[in-house]
Amino acid sequence: MLMRETILKALLAHARGDLQKHLANIEVIMNNPVGVGDHPGVVESIEAELHMAAKYEEQLNLINKYLKGS
């Protein structure tokens, strides 16, 4: 496997994994808001997780659009 392919595979795996982690956190918060604990509030916690999920979704989109086909 070429180095470029190895790097792209690692970048995609990392972004997919972190995206799923943040989506899972959102599900946990929405289904069990008691788990928020010391966070300021449920909505703010979900917003923070959405922000991080969006970051990794955007990374996936950019990789697929600009790097994967190159």
N, C-alpha and C positions, 0 to 999 in steps of 0.2 A: 504494500500500500504506500502510495506516495505521501510525503510529509504533509502536503497541502490537504489531502483527503483525511489524514489522521487528525490534523488540527481542526478542520471543519467538523468532523465527527465529534470531537471532544467539545467544541463550542456548542453544537446543537444539543448534545446530551446534557451539558450543564444548564443551558437555558431551559430546556424542557423540564428537567428535574426541579429547578427553582420555581418555574411557573406552576408546576403541580403542587409544590410545597405551599406556595402562597394561596392557591385556590383551595387546598385542603384546610389551611388555617381559616379562611373565610367561612367554609362550611362548618367548622368546629365552632367558631364564634357565633354564627347565625343559629346553630342548633343548640348551643349551650352558652349563652352570654355570661353565665357565672364564671366561666373559664377566663374571662378577660382580666380579672384580678385587678392589678394596680394600674391598668390603663385608664385614661380619662373617661372613656365611654365606648359603648359598643360601636356606634357609627364611626367614630374616629378610628377605632381599631380596624374596622373593615376598610375604611378609606386608605389607611396606611398599607394594608395588604393588597388592595386593588392597585395602588400606585406601584408596588413592587411587582405584582403580576404583570401589569402593563409594560413595565421595563423589560421583562424577559420575553413577553410576547413580541414586542417591538424588535428585540434582538433576533428572534427567530425569523420574523418577517424580513429584516434587513439581510440576514445571512442567506436566506432562500432567494431573495430578489437579486442581490448584488454579488454574492460570493459563490454560491453553490454551482451556478451555471457557468462560471468563468473558467 
